[in-house]
């Protein structure tokens, strides 16, 4: 097995912060990689290969060994419950998962309808509250569901709260804080422990310097 590390990087909002953190740790990924149409990029001088993937797919690539390492949001890890090691909280792209809905609207007594793209997170949370719910899976414009009476509540990511406010919704409960995490394939961790530990150490040092 080659000691080169294959890293699954998320496309979109997380990428820019993750790439900057990697650069500070000595892994320069080049400019505008997120805008490139290439899905696999090699950096032989740094002994790494980058795979560009959708955020929800990063954990899958790491679990099945297509990538040794990945950067994934804690929301994805909570939802998918995959067999990967979560080795470092990168503390980038902070947000949180929350329950939201129309102001002053009580939950239905029997099986409230919850619209979300996080069915496991939502089900686990309401089960802990003693609530039996009906999940309505949606992937986009979740805020629309309570406005048209499709759902009693939504469970979604909240960053600034602006989208909720602009659509006349309010936050009811906070479920979990979310940041991006460095995850590792268990087999890769055994076979490439030196390379992985070195990367984790470099990233940890960058984060410690930033917080000091």
C-alpha positions in Angstrom: 0.0 0.0 0.0 1.3 3.5 -0.9 1.9 5.8 1.9 0.3 8.6 -0.1 -2.8 10.0 1.7 -6.0 10.3 -0.2 -8.2 13.0 1.3 -11.9 13.5 0.5 -12.7 17.2 0.6 -16.2 18.7 0.6 -17.3 20.9 -2.2 -19.0 24.1 -1.2 -18.9 26.3 1.9 -16.7 24.1 4.1 -14.0 23.8 1.5 -12.6 27.3 1.6 -12.0 27.2 5.4 -10.7 23.6 5.2 -8.2 24.5 2.4 -6.9 27.5 4.3 -6.4 25.4 7.4 -4.6 22.7 5.3 -2.4 25.4 3.8 -1.4 26.8 7.2 -0.4 23.2 8.2 1.9 23.0 5.1 -0.4 21.3 2.6 -0.9 23.8 -0.2 -3.9 22.7 -2.3 -3.4 25.4 -4.9 -5.8 28.2 -5.9 -9.5 27.8 -6.9 -9.5 24.0 -6.4 -13.2 24.2 -5.4 -14.1 25.8 -8.7 -12.2 23.2 -10.8 -14.1 20.6 -12.7 -11.5 18.0 -11.8 -12.6 15.5 -9.2 -9.2 14.0 -8.4 -6.0 16.1 -8.0 -2.6 14.8 -7.2 0.0 16.7 -5.2 3.0 14.2 -5.3 5.4 16.7 -3.8 3.2 16.7 -0.7 2.4 13.0 -0.8 -1.4 13.6 -1.0 -4.2 13.2 -3.4 -7.4 15.2 -3.1 -10.9 13.9 -4.0 -13.6 16.5 -4.4 -17.0 15.2 -3.2 -20.4 16.4 -2.0 -20.4 17.0 1.8 -22.9 14.2 2.4 -20.7 11.7 0.4 -17.4 12.3 2.1 -18.0 9.9 5.0 -19.0 7.2 2.5 -15.7 7.5 0.6 -13.8 7.3 3.9 -15.7 4.4 5.3 -15.2 2.2 2.2 -11.5 3.1 2.0 -11.7 5.1 -1.3 -10.2 7.9 0.8 -7.9 7.6 3.8 -9.0 10.9 5.4 -12.0 13.2 5.0 -13.4 16.4 6.2 -17.0 16.2 7.2 -19.6 18.2 9.2 -20.7 16.8 12.5 -24.2 16.9 11.2 -23.3 14.4 8.5 -21.6 12.1 11.1 -24.6 12.2 13.4 -27.0 11.5 10.6 -25.0 8.7 8.9 -23.4 6.9 11.9 -20.6 5.4 9.8 -17.7 3.2 10.7 -15.0 5.9 10.7 -12.7 7.4 13.3 -13.4 11.0 14.2 -9.9 12.2 15.1 -10.0 16.0 15.3 -12.5 18.8 15.6 -11.3 21.4 13.1 -13.6 24.0 14.6 -14.4 25.4 11.1 -17.8 26.2 9.6 -19.6 26.5 13.0 -23.4 26.2 13.0 -26.0 24.1 14.8 -29.0 21.8 14.2 -32.2 23.2 15.5 -36.0 22.7 15.6 -37.9 25.6 14.1 -41.4 26.4 13.0 -44.2 29.0 12.8 -44.3 31.2 16.0 -46.7 30.1 18.7 -47.8 27.0 16.9 -48.1 24.0 19.2 -47.1 20.5 18.1 -49.9 18.2 17.0 -50.9 15.8 19.8 -50.6 12.8 17.6 -47.4 12.1 15.6 -46.3 15.7 14.8 -44.9 16.0 11.3 -41.2 17.0 11.1 -39.7 18.1 7.8 -36.0 17.5 7.5 -33.0 16.3 5.5 -31.7 14.8 8.8 -34.3 12.0 9.6 -32.0 10.1 12.0 -31.0 13.2 14.0 -34.6 14.4 14.2 -36.0 11.0 15.2 -33.3 10.5 17.8 -34.0 13.9 19.3 -37.7 13.7 19.5 -37.5 10.1 20.8 -35.4 11.4 23.7 -38.1 14.0 24.3 -40.7 11.2 24.4 -42.4 12.3 21.2 -43.5 10.0 18.5 -43.2 11.8 15.2 -43.7 11.4 11.5 -40.7 12.3 9.3 -41.2 14.2 6.0 -37.9 13.9 4.1 -37.0 17.0 2.2 -33.7 18.1 0.6 -34.2 21.8 -0.1 -36.2 24.8 1.0 -37.1 23.1 4.2 -38.5 26.4 5.5 -41.4 26.1 3.1 -42.9 23.0 4.9 -44.3 24.7 8.0 -45.4 27.8 6.0 -47.8 25.7 3.8 -48.9 23.4 6.6 -47.0 20.4 5.4 -45.1 20.0 8.7 -45.5 21.2 12.3 -41.7 21.7 12.6 -38.5 21.5 10.7 -35.1 20.2 11.8 -32.3 21.9 9.9 -28.9 23.6 10.1 -28.9 27.2 11.4 -25.9 29.5 10.8 -27.0 33.1 11.3 -30.8 32.5 11.7 -31.4 35.0 8.8 -33.2 32.5 6.6 -35.6 31.6 9.4 -36.3 35.2 10.2 -36.9 36.2 6.6 -39.4 33.4 6.3 -41.3 34.3 9.5 -40.1 31.2 11.4 -38.7 31.0 14.9 -36.2 28.6 16.5 -37.8 26.3 19.2 -34.9 24.1 20.4 -31.2 23.7 19.7 -30.3 20.1 19.1 -26.5 20.0 18.6 -23.5 22.3 17.8 -21.9 21.5 14.5 -18.3 22.0 13.2 -16.2 20.2 10.6 -14.3 17.1 11.7 -11.3 15.2 10.4 -12.3 11.6 9.9 -10.1 8.6 9.1 -10.7 5.1 7.7 -9.9 2.5 10.4 -7.8 0.4 8.1 -5.9 3.4 6.8 -5.2 4.4 10.4 -3.5 1.1 11.0 -1.6 1.0 7.7 -0.6 4.7 7.4 -0.5 5.7 11.0 2.7 7.8 10.7 1.4 9.9 7.8 -2.0 10.4 9.4 -0.6 11.2 12.9 1.7 13.7 11.2 -1.1 15.5 9.5 -3.3 15.5 12.6 -0.3 16.9 14.6 0.3 19.7 12.1 -3.4 20.7 12.0 -3.6 20.6 15.8 -0.6 22.9 16.0 -2.2 25.4 13.6 -5.4 25.4 15.6 -3.5 25.9 18.9 -1.6 28.8 17.5 -4.8 30.4 16.2 -6.5 30.1 19.6 -3.5 31.4 21.6 
